[in-house]
Amino acid sequence: MDRISHLPEEIISKILSFLPTRDVMRTMFLSKSWKSLWILVPRLEFDDTHFLRGGTSRASHYGNFRRFVDRSLLSHAAAGQVLQSLSLRSAHNVTRDDVEIWLRTAVKLGLKELKLVNFVDYRGLGLRSIYTCETLVVLRLEKSTLDVPDHVCLRSLKTLSLIYMTYSSPNSLLRMLPSCPVLEELFLQQTQAYQTNVLSLKIMVPSLKRLSLISEGYRPTGDVNLMIDTPSLKSLQIVDRSGNFSFSEPMNINQVLKANVDVILKRPEKLLHSLASVVHIRLCLSASEVVVYPDGCCFHRLKHLEVCTCKSEWLLLFMRVLQDSPVLKVIKINQCHPVINPRTRHWNQPGSVPRCFSSNLEYFEWVNYEGTQYEKQLSTYILKTAVFLKKASFTASSGDDYKEKLQMLQELSFSRRASSTFKRGLRELSFENCYTIEEPIRLPQSLYTCGTLVALKLQNVSLVDVQFPVCFKLLKTLHLDEVIYLDDETPKKLLSCCPILQVLDLDRAENDNVRRFSITVPSLQKFDYYGRPGSVLVMNTPSLKYFKTLDYACECMIEYLPEILVAHVEVTCSNTDDILRSLASVKRLLLCLSSEFPSGSIFHQLEHLEFCTCETKCDLLMSLLQHSPKLRSLKLNETHGNVCGYRTLHWEEPSTVPETLMLVLETFEWRNYRGRNVERELASFVLKHARRLKVATFSPLASTQLDTTLGEKYRMITELARLPRGSTECELMFG
């Protein structure tokens, strides 16, 4: 029953490393073999807030925390284990002496990763050990003080993260970086709550590959002048929406491939000029000057451009970058932030078409498209001049006028285009009205003649006044959720106009005006159906591979499904034997229905069966075992409660044992197992006769009474463990 104890120690150590340190230490009480295993875990995480208890003094609380940390570190030291990671989070007054002892011990253990949070008042000796840790690879400091001593040696450090820091000196970071010869990633983030006296930020690290500078609304005594000299830099992120940063000279970042620039600058040209080598860039840039960067600058490698429209100057910058990006393939326009200084915007068509439009541009996306005059002009211009455009995607902004949105998107879909390979027209439309309304929404008739649609999702929509025939010649995916129809003919006509439909998701409304719902779609491959009381489902779908139906008050008439692979059937109706006949070719089946087994049927391909035990008889289960010669996996589960009022499950041992049980079955699982006599008899029958069974798993039914649950679990586990097993390889497991 205890499989984990037989795993190699290094595997157990890896598993335990994902748990909190307090829980890891508790494993020593499991058994003698576990007493020292926790020491092998290479990661330690300490948070003094976990030791807060009602009614205890601060001193008592801190004493417990200190002893816990001391014992953990000293045990690792005694065992000579390398410490991969140490995390210390303080919400109270951890003493400076204790911190120094803990860090010194960790350094001696070959510490590789360190995270300190809430150590603002610790200067000088308190944290000095970390600045000479030659094994340290990752250092993350948050809400702490950076007090760099004269001697620093971090020869292995590759990642440095400083978040919401207090700097003891304006030159603290400048003194630290030269002592990190292999540093590859630097992350700096500051906010208004943590003021800084740093007015000049010089980052000169030849080995640096990734740099992130984030300013969250704080305003120092003056602008922070940035000077970046990182010739190996590949990724750059600068976020400053308060206008704190300034650039006095061009930066040495000529190898940057990906950049995210979200700043307000008086003169952004130096920054942009330094990014001439970029391949992927996202810009949210506001400039106080008309000239955004000098003439002659060319983004000769830029392939992916994303611009934010929240600032009024975005159009000027956008058109300029387009002209200077000859190999651009992807354009994305998006309003990522609220509009700053909203005012009427105008777009003037350029005198010459950007070179990328006539040679490379393939994908164009506009998120939060509002359909304003200048947006229409710009988008139409791109569609009209981009010769090699393959796909254009428009997502309307949030608002109440859904008809206007739909009309706006359809206007774009029919605009003239230069590209012969462009995927013409509106491709996907999802109209989801989640609000409870008395009158379902009526969509314009033009939608139903949009022959370019590939995917259509409608929720709380009325199709009562739709005029047929409609045109959905390319539609492959259709979702109809709580839709109202005129009569039985409406869904039939609608589906007949979808000649290549492959996926249908149908969730019926309570009063949708359809008594007999007919699905005649030869191309359909996946069908999910959620029915309503008093209706009839008629299916003729010979290509269907995946079928799911949940309907407890309807009649189903299903033609044979020769291609079916997976079926999930939960129904209560009078003709369930006909349903089973139609599923004779299925490979994976989940079944919840009360039915006699259809005579003459054999499930030749069935390999996986999940059977719901909410019904009181198991005759159908035994018949399925008798007539499924390839069944390898059986799962029993009381999915949604006993529909007969929790009456006792009825089962009688059959006179003959199914050959499948003896010769084929390999996996048996029983979820929500109650341990009642009849359940134990059925479980005993399976375990006794399944000669090739490899794994049998039992998961007891959950209970709200903890004591009862533990007692019942122990009794059930003991009883099941004593049952005879026909397979010598069978492993018993408990969930």
C-alpha positions in Angstrom: 0.0 0.0 0.0 3.0 2.3 0.7 4.4 2.7 -2.9 6.2 5.9 -2.4 8.6 4.5 0.3 10.0 2.1 -2.4 11.1 4.9 -4.7 14.8 5.9 -4.8 15.7 8.6 -2.3 16.5 11.1 -5.0 13.0 10.8 -6.3 11.4 11.2 -2.9 13.6 14.2 -2.3 12.4 15.7 -5.6 8.8 15.1 -4.6 9.2 16.6 -1.1 10.9 19.7 -2.6 7.6 20.9 -3.9 6.1 21.0 -0.3 6.4 23.7 2.3 9.3 23.0 4.6 7.1 22.6 7.7 5.2 19.8 5.9 8.4 18.2 4.8 9.8 18.0 8.3 6.6 16.4 9.5 7.3 13.4 7.3 9.9 12.2 9.8 7.0 10.9 11.9 5.6 8.6 9.2 8.0 5.7 9.9 11.6 4.9 10.8 12.6 4.9 7.1 11.3 8.5 6.7 13.0 9.8 9.8 16.0 11.4 8.0 14.6 11.6 4.4 13.5 15.2 4.8 17.2 16.3 5.3 17.8 15.3 1.6 15.4 18.0 0.4 17.6 20.7 -1.2 15.1 23.5 -0.8 14.2 25.3 2.4 11.4 27.9 2.7 10.7 29.8 5.9 8.0 32.3 6.6 7.5 33.6 10.2 3.8 34.4 9.7 3.2 30.6 9.6 4.1 30.5 13.3 1.5 33.1 14.4 -1.0 31.6 16.9 -3.7 33.2 18.9 -2.9 33.9 22.5 0.9 33.6 22.1 3.2 36.5 22.7 5.4 37.9 19.9 8.5 36.6 21.8 7.1 33.1 22.0 6.1 33.1 18.3 9.6 34.2 17.3 11.2 31.7 19.5 9.3 28.8 17.8 10.3 30.2 14.4 14.0 30.6 15.3 14.2 27.1 16.7 12.5 25.7 13.5 15.0 27.5 11.2 18.0 26.6 13.4 17.1 22.9 13.5 16.5 22.7 9.7 19.8 24.4 8.8 21.9 22.5 11.4 20.4 19.2 10.3 21.4 19.9 6.7 24.9 21.0 7.8 25.3 17.8 9.9 24.4 15.7 6.9 26.7 17.6 4.6 23.9 18.2 2.1 24.2 20.9 -0.6 21.5 23.6 -0.1 20.0 24.3 -3.5 17.6 27.1 -2.4 16.8 29.1 0.7 13.8 31.5 1.1 13.3 33.7 4.1 10.3 35.9 4.6 10.0 38.1 7.7 6.9 40.0 8.8 8.3 40.8 12.3 11.6 41.7 13.9 14.0 38.9 13.1 17.2 39.7 14.9 20.3 40.7 12.9 22.4 38.1 14.6 20.0 35.3 13.7 19.9 36.3 10.1 23.7 36.4 9.9 24.0 32.9 11.4 21.4 31.5 9.0 23.0 33.0 6.0 26.5 32.0 6.9 25.3 28.4 7.5 23.5 28.4 4.1 26.6 29.8 2.3 28.8 27.0 3.8 26.3 24.5 2.4 27.0 25.7 -1.1 23.8 27.8 -1.5 22.7 28.4 -5.1 19.4 30.3 -4.8 18.4 32.9 -2.2 15.2 34.8 -1.7 14.8 37.4 1.1 11.6 39.3 1.6 10.9 42.1 4.2 14.5 42.8 5.4 14.4 46.6 5.0 16.3 47.5 8.2 19.1 45.0 7.7 22.3 46.8 6.7 25.9 46.1 7.1 26.7 42.9 8.9 23.2 41.5 8.8 23.3 40.4 5.1 27.0 40.7 4.4 27.5 37.0 3.9 25.5 36.9 0.7 27.8 39.4 -1.1 30.8 37.0 -1.0 28.9 33.7 -1.7 30.8 32.3 -4.7 28.2 29.5 -5.3 25.2 31.8 -5.5 23.5 31.6 -8.9 20.1 33.3 -8.2 19.5 36.2 -5.8 16.1 37.7 -5.3 15.6 40.6 -2.8 12.2 42.1 -2.1 11.2 44.9 0.2 14.7 44.9 1.7 17.8 47.1 1.9 20.6 46.9 -0.6 23.7 47.8 1.4 26.7 46.7 -0.6 30.0 46.4 1.3 33.4 47.3 -0.2 34.3 43.7 -1.0 31.8 41.9 -3.3 32.4 38.5 -5.0 29.5 36.9 -6.8 31.3 35.1 -9.5 28.5 32.5 -10.1 25.5 34.9 -10.0 23.4 34.7 -13.2 20.0 36.1 -12.0 19.5 39.2 -9.9 16.1 40.5 -8.9 15.6 43.6 -6.9 11.9 44.5 -6.1 10.7 47.4 -4.0 14.1 48.0 -2.6 15.6 50.7 -0.3 19.2 51.6 -1.4 21.6 52.7 1.3 23.6 54.6 -1.3 22.9 56.0 -4.8 25.9 53.9 -5.9 24.9 50.6 -4.3 23.9 48.9 -7.5 26.8 50.4 -9.4 29.2 48.9 -6.9 27.6 45.5 -7.0 27.2 44.8 -10.8 30.9 44.8 -11.7 31.4 41.9 -9.2 28.9 39.7 -11.1 31.0 38.6 -14.1 28.5 36.1 -15.5 25.2 37.9 -14.7 22.6 37.1 -17.4 19.3 38.4 -16.1 18.6 41.6 -14.1 15.1 42.6 -12.9 14.6 45.9 -11.2 11.1 47.1 -10.0 10.3 50.1 -7.9 7.1 51.6 -6.7 5.9 54.8 -4.9 5.9 53.1 -1.5 9.6 52.6 -1.7 11.3 55.8 -2.6 14.8 55.7 -4.0 17.6 58.2 -3.9 19.1 56.7 -7.2 19.1 59.4 -9.8 21.5 57.8 -12.2 21.2 54.1 -13.1 24.2 52.8 -14.9 24.0 49.2 -16.1 27.3 48.1 -17.6 27.3 44.3 -17.7 28.9 42.7 -20.7 27.4 39.2 -20.0 23.8 40.4 -19.5 21.1 38.8 -21.8 17.8 39.9 -20.2 17.0 43.2 -18.6 13.7 44.4 -17.1 13.2 47.9 -15.6 9.8 48.7 -14.1 8.7 51.9 -12.5 5.3 51.8 -10.8 4.1 55.4 -10.3 6.8 56.6 -7.9 8.3 60.0 -8.5 11.9 60.6 -7.3 13.4 64.0 -6.6 14.5 64.2 -10.3 14.6 62.2 -13.5 16.5 58.9 -13.3 19.1 59.0 -16.1 19.5 55.6 -17.7 22.8 54.5 -19.2 22.8 50.9 -20.5 25.9 49.3 -21.8 25.1 45.6 -22.4 26.4 44.4 -25.7 25.1 40.8 -25.2 21.5 41.8 -24.4 18.8 39.8 -26.2 15.6 40.8 -24.3 14.7 44.3 -23.0 11.7 45.4 -21.0 11.3 49.1 -19.9 8.0 50.1 -18.2 7.7 53.7 -16.9 4.3 55.3 -17.1 5.3 58.2 -14.8 8.0 59.7 -16.9 10.8 59.0 -14.5 13.4 57.7 -16.9 15.5 59.7 -19.3 18.2 58.8 -21.8 21.1 61.2 -22.2 22.9 59.2 -24.9 22.4 56.1 -27.1 22.6 52.8 -25.4 24.9 49.9 -26.3 22.2 47.3 -26.8 22.8 46.4 -30.5 22.0 42.7 -30.1 18.5 43.0 -28.7 16.0 40.7 -30.4 12.9 41.3 -28.3 11.8 44.5 -26.7 8.8 45.8 -24.7 8.9 49.6 -24.4 6.1 51.2 -22.4 7.4 54.7 -21.4 6.8 58.4 -21.5 9.9 60.2 -22.7 10.6 63.8 -23.6 13.1 62.6 -26.3 12.6 58.9 -27.2 14.7 59.0 -30.3 17.9 57.8 -28.6 16.1 54.8 -27.2 14.5 53.8 -30.5 17.8 54.4 -32.4 19.4 51.9 -30.0 16.8 49.2 -30.9 17.6 49.1 -34.6 18.5 45.4 -34.4 15.2 44.3 -32.8 13.1 41.4 -34.3 10.1 41.6 -32.0 8.9 44.9 -30.4 6.0 46.1 -28.4 5.7 49.9 -28.2 3.6 52.1 -25.9 5.4 55.3 -26.4 4.5 59.0 -25.9 6.8 61.8 -27.0 6.7 65.5 -26.5 8.6 66.1 -29.6 7.4 65.6 -33.2 10.5 63.8 -34.4 10.3 60.3 -32.8 13.7 59.1 -34.0 16.3 60.3 -36.5 16.2 59.9 -40.2 18.1 57.0 -41.7 17.3 54.6 -38.8 16.0 51.4 -40.2 14.6 48.4 -38.3 16.1 46.1 -40.9 15.3 42.9 -38.8 11.9 43.8 -37.4 9.3 41.1 -38.1 6.7 41.5 -35.3 5.4 44.9 -34.3 2.8 45.6 -31.6 1.7 49.1 -30.8 -0.6 50.5 -28.0 -3.1 53.2 -29.0 -3.6 54.7 -25.5 -1.4 57.8 -26.4 -2.3 60.4 -29.0 1.1 60.2 -30.7 0.8 56.5 -31.6 -0.2 57.0 -35.2 2.8 59.2 -35.9 5.1 56.6 -34.4 3.3 53.7 -36.1 3.5 55.0 -39.6 7.1 56.0 -39.2 8.1 52.5 -38.0 6.2 50.9 -40.9 8.1 53.0 -43.4 11.4 51.8 -41.9 10.7 48.1 -41.4 11.1 46.4 -44.8 10.8 42.8 -43.6 7.8 43.2 -41.2 5.5 40.2 -41.2 3.1 40.7 -38.2 1.3 43.8 -37.0 -0.8 44.0 -33.8 -2.7 47.1 -32.7 -4.2 47.2 -29.2 -5.3 49.6 -26.6 -3.5 48.1 -23.5 -4.2 51.1 -21.1 -6.9 53.8 -20.7 -6.5 56.6 -23.2 -4.3 59.5 -22.0 -5.6 62.9 -23.0 -8.3 61.7 -25.3 -8.8 63.9 -28.4 -9.9 63.5 -32.0 -7.4 61.6 -34.0 -6.7 62.0 -37.8 -4.9 59.7 -40.2 -3.4 60.9 -43.4 -2.6 58.4 -46.1 1.2 58.4 -46.8 2.7 59.4 -50.1 4.3 56.0 -50.6 3.2 52.5 -49.6 5.5 51.0 -46.9 7.8 48.5 -48.5 6.7 45.7 -46.1 3.1 46.0 -47.4 4.3 45.1 -50.9 6.7 42.3 -50.0 6.3 40.7 -46.5 3.3 41.6 -44.3 1.2 38.4 -43.7 -0.7 38.9 -40.4 -2.6 41.9 -39.2 -4.6 42.1 -35.9 -6.5 44.9 -34.2 -7.7 44.3 -30.7 -10.3 46.7 -29.1 -11.3 48.0 -32.6 -13.9 50.8 -32.2 -14.7 51.5 -35.8 -13.9 55.3 -35.6 -13.3 57.2 -38.8 -9.5 57.1 -38.6 -9.5 53.4 -37.6 -11.6 52.5 -40.6 -9.3 54.5 -42.9 -6.1 52.9 -41.5 -7.4 49.4 -41.5 -8.9 49.7 -45.0 -5.6 51.1 -46.3 -3.7 48.1 -44.8 -6.1 45.6 -46.3 -6.0 47.4 -49.7 -2.2 47.6 -50.0 -0.8 44.5 -48.2 -0.2 42.3 -51.2 0.8 39.2 -49.3 -1.6 39.4 -46.4 -2.8 36.0 -45.3 -5.0 36.8 -42.2 -6.5 39.9 -40.6 -8.2 39.7 -37.2 -10.4 42.4 -35.7 -11.8 42.2 -32.1 -14.4 44.8 -31.2 -14.0 46.8 -28.0 -16.4 46.2 -25.1 -19.7 48.0 -25.3 -23.5 47.6 -25.4 -24.4 48.0 -29.0 -23.8 44.5 -30.3 -25.6 45.1 -33.6 -23.3 48.0 -34.4 -20.3 45.8 -33.5 -21.4 43.0 -35.8 -22.2 45.5 -38.7 -18.7 47.0 -38.2 -16.9 43.7 -38.4 -18.9 42.7 -41.4 -18.1 45.9 -43.2 -14.4 45.1 -42.7 -14.9 41.6 -44.0 -16.2 42.8 -47.3 -13.7 45.6 -47.9 -11.5 45.4 -51.0 -8.1 43.6 -50.5 -4.9 43.4 -52.6 -3.9 40.0 -51.5 -5.2 37.0 -53.4 -4.2 34.6 -50.6 -6.1 36.5 -47.9 -8.6 34.5 -45.9 -11.6 36.6 -47.0 -14.4 37.6 -44.7 -15.4 37.2 -41.1 -14.0 33.8 -40.0 -15.1 33.5 -36.3 -18.0 35.0 -34.4 -18.9 34.4 -30.8 -22.0 36.1 -29.5 -22.4 35.2 -25.8 -25.1 37.0 -23.9 -24.8 35.7 -20.3 -27.5 37.9 -18.8 -31.0 36.7 -18.1 -33.3 38.5 -20.5 -37.0 38.2 -21.2 -36.7 38.5 -25.0 -33.7 36.7 -26.7 -31.5 38.8 -28.9 -32.3 38.9 -32.6 -29.2 39.2 -34.9 -29.3 40.8 -38.3 -30.1 38.7 -41.3 -26.8 39.5 -42.9 -25.1 37.2 -40.4 -26.8 34.2 -41.8 -25.5 34.8 -45.3 -21.9 35.3 -44.3 -20.4 32.5 -46.3 -16.9 33.0 -44.8 -17.7 31.9 -41.3 -15.7 28.9 -40.0 -16.8 29.1 -36.3 -20.1 30.4 -34.9 -21.1 30.5 -31.3 -24.5 31.8 -30.2 -25.9 32.1 -26.7 -29.4 33.4 -25.7 -30.2 34.3 -29.3 -33.5 34.0 -31.2 -33.7 32.4 -34.6 -37.4 32.8 -34.9 -37.3 35.3 -37.7 -34.4 34.0 -39.7 -35.1 33.8 -43.4 -34.0 30.6 -45.2 -32.1 29.5 -47.1 -28.9 30.7 -45.2 -25.3 30.3 -46.3 -22.7 28.7 -44.1 -20.7 26.8 -46.7 -17.4 27.0 -44.8 -18.8 26.6 -41.2 -17.0 23.8 -39.3 -17.9 24.6 -35.7 -21.3 25.6 -34.4 -22.4 26.2 -30.8 -26.1 26.8 -30.0 -26.6 27.6 -26.3 -30.1 28.5 -25.0 -31.3 29.4 -28.6 -35.0 29.9 -29.4 -36.3 28.5 -32.7 -39.5 29.0 -34.7 -40.4 25.3 -34.9 -39.0 21.8 -35.5 -38.0 22.8 -39.1 -35.7 25.7 -38.0 -32.7 23.7 -36.7 -33.2 21.2 -39.5 -33.0 23.9 -42.2 -30.1 25.6 -40.4 -28.0 22.4 -40.3 -28.8 21.5 -43.9 -27.0 24.8 -44.9 -23.7 23.6 -43.2 -22.3 21.1 -45.7 -18.9 20.6 -44.0 -19.9 21.0 -40.3 -17.6 19.0 -38.0 -18.3 20.2 -34.4 -21.8 20.8 -33.0 -22.4 21.8 -29.3 -26.1 22.0 -28.5 -27.5 23.1 -25.1 -31.3 23.3 -25.3 -33.4 26.0 -23.8 -36.3 25.1 -21.6 -38.9 26.3 -24.1 -37.2 26.5 -27.5 -40.3 25.6 -29.6 -38.7 22.3 -30.9 -40.4 19.0 -30.1 -38.3 16.8 -32.4 -34.7 17.9 -32.9 -33.3 16.3 -36.0 -29.5 16.2 -36.6 -28.8 15.0 -40.1 -25.2 16.1 -40.9 -23.1 13.5 -42.8 -19.8 15.4 -42.1 -20.3 15.8 -38.3 -17.5 14.4 -36.2 -18.1 15.7 -32.7 -21.5 16.3 -31.0 -22.2 17.4 -27.5 -26.0 17.4 -26.6 -27.7 18.7 -23.4 -31.4 18.0 -23.8 -34.6 19.2 -22.2 -37.7 17.4 -20.9 -40.3 16.1 -23.3 -38.3 16.2 -26.5 -37.0 13.8 -29.1 -33.5 13.6 -30.5 -33.1 12.1 -34.0 -29.5 11.6 -35.2 -28.2 10.6 -38.6 -24.4 11.3 -38.4 -22.5 8.5 -40.0 -19.0 10.2 -39.6 -19.4 10.9 -35.9 -16.4 10.1 -33.7 -17.1 11.8 -30.4 -20.5 11.9 -28.8 -21.7 13.2 -25.5 -25.3 13.4 -24.3 -26.8 14.4 -21.0 -30.6 14.1 -21.1 -32.8 12.6 -18.4 -36.2 13.2 -19.9 -36.2 12.6 -23.7 -36.3 10.0 -26.4 -33.2 9.3 -28.5 -33.4 7.8 -32.0 -29.8 7.3 -33.3 -28.7 5.7 -36.5 -25.7 3.3 -36.3 -22.4 5.2 -35.8 -19.8 3.1 -37.6 -16.9 5.6 -36.9 -17.6 6.3 -33.2 -14.5 6.3 -31.0 -15.6 8.0 -27.7 -19.1 8.2 -26.2 -20.4 9.7 -23.0 -24.1 8.7 -22.5 -26.2 9.8 -19.5 -29.9 9.4 -20.4 -33.2 8.0 -19.1 -35.6 7.0 -21.8 -37.5 4.0 -23.0 -35.3 3.0 -25.9 -31.8 2.9 -24.4 -31.2 -0.5 -26.0 -31.3 1.2 -29.4 -28.7 3.7 -28.2 -26.4 0.9 -27.2 -26.8 -0.8 -30.6 -25.8 2.5 -32.3 -22.6 2.6 -30.2 -21.4 -1.0 -31.0 -18.2 0.3 -32.6 -17.1 2.6 -29.7 -13.6 2.3 -28.1 -14.1 4.4 -25.0 -17.5 4.5 -23.3 -18.9 6.3 -20.2 -22.4 5.0 -19.5 -25.1 6.0 -17.1 -28.5 4.5 -18.1 -31.0 1.9 -17.0 -31.3 -0.6 -19.8 -31.4 -4.2 -20.8 -28.5 -5.3 -22.9 -29.5 -5.5 -26.6 -29.6 -9.1 -27.7 -27.0 -10.0 -30.4 -24.8 -6.9 -29.7 -21.1 -7.2 -29.3 -18.7 -4.3 -28.6 -15.8 -5.6 -30.6 -13.7 -2.4 -30.2 -14.5 -1.4 -26.6 -11.3 -1.0 -24.6 -12.2 1.5 -21.8 -15.5 1.4 -19.9 -16.7 3.8 -17.2 -19.9 2.7 -15.6 -22.1 4.8 -13.3 -23.4 2.9 -10.2 -26.3 5.3 -9.5 -28.7 2.7 -10.8 -29.5 -0.2 -8.5 -28.9 -3.1 -10.9 -25.6 -4.4 -12.4 -27.0 -6.7 -15.0 -26.0 -4.3 -17.8 -22.4 -4.1 -16.4 -22.1 -7.9 -16.5 -23.5 -8.1 -20.0 -21.0 -5.5 -21.2 -18.2 -7.6 -19.7 -19.5 -10.7 -21.4 -19.7 -8.9 -24.8 -16.6 -6.7 -24.9 -13.7 -9.0 -25.8 -11.0 -6.2 -25.9 -11.9 -4.5 -22.6 -8.7 -3.5 -20.8 -9.9 -0.9 -18.4 -13.0 -0.8 -16.1 -14.0 2.2 -13.9 -17.0 2.3 -11.6 -18.2 5.6 -10.3 -21.3 7.0 -8.7 -21.3 10.1 -10.8 -24.3 12.0 -9.6 -26.0 10.2 -6.7 -28.3 7.2 -6.7 -31.3 8.2 -8.8 -33.4 5.7 -6.9 -33.0 7.4 -3.5 -29.8 5.7 -2.5 -31.3 2.3 -2.5 -28.9 -0.6 -2.1 -27.0 -1.7 -5.2 -28.3 -5.1 -6.4 -25.8 -7.6 -7.8 -25.8 -11.4 -8.2 -22.8 -13.3 -9.1 -23.2 -14.7 -12.6 -23.1 -18.4 -13.3 -20.1 -17.9 -15.7 -17.2 -15.6 -15.5 -16.7 -13.3 -18.5 -13.7 -14.2 -20.5 -12.7 -10.6 -20.8 -12.5 -10.4 -17.0 -10.2 -13.5 -16.8 -8.0 -12.9 -19.9 -8.0 -9.2 -20.9 -8.8 -6.7 -18.0 -5.7 -4.9 -16.8 -7.0 -1.9 -14.9 -9.9 -1.6 -12.4 -10.9 1.6 -10.6 -13.8 2.2 -8.2 -14.5 5.8 -7.2 -16.9 6.8 -4.4 -16.6 3.3 -3.0 -18.9 3.0 0.1 -17.7 -0.4 1.3 -21.2 -1.9 1.6 -21.6 -5.7 1.5 -22.9 -5.8 -2.1 -20.1 -3.5 -3.3 -17.5 -5.6 -1.5 -18.9 -8.7 -3.1 -18.7 -7.1 -6.6 -15.1 -5.9 -5.9 -14.2 -9.4 -4.6 -15.6 -11.0 -7.8 -13.5 -8.7 -10.0 -10.3 -9.1 -8.0 -10.7 -12.9 -7.7 -11.2 -13.6 -11.4 -9.2 -10.9 -13.2 -6.1 -13.0 -13.8 -4.2 -10.3 -15.8 -5.1 -7.4 -13.6 -2.2 -5.0 -12.9 -3.7 -2.2 -10.9 -6.9 -1.9 -8.8 -7.7 1.5 -7.3 -10.4 2.2 -4.7 -11.4 5.8 -3.7 -13.8 6.0 -0.8 -16.8 8.3 -0.8 -16.0 11.6 0.8 -17.8 12.4 4.1 -18.2 15.7 6.0 -17.6 13.9 9.3 -13.8 13.6 9.5 -13.7 10.9 12.3 -16.2 8.7 10.5 -14.3 9.1 7.3 -11.0 8.0 8.8 -12.6 5.0 10.5 -14.5 3.9 7.4 -11.4 4.3 5.3 -9.4 2.1 7.6 -12.0 -0.6 7.7 -12.5 -0.6 3.9 -8.7 -0.7 3.2 -8.3 -3.6 5.6 -11.2 -5.5 4.0 -10.1 -4.9 0.5 -6.5 -5.8 1.2 -7.6 -9.2 2.5 -9.6 -10.1 -0.6 -8.0 -12.9 -2.7 -6.6 -11.8 -6.1 -6.5 -13.9 -9.2 -3.5 -11.9 -10.5 -0.1 -12.2 -8.7 0.9 -8.9 -10.4 -2.1 -6.9 -9.1 -1.2 -3.9 -7.1 -3.9 -2.5 -4.8 -4.0 1.3 -4.5 -6.2 3.7 -2.5 -7.2 7.2 -3.4 
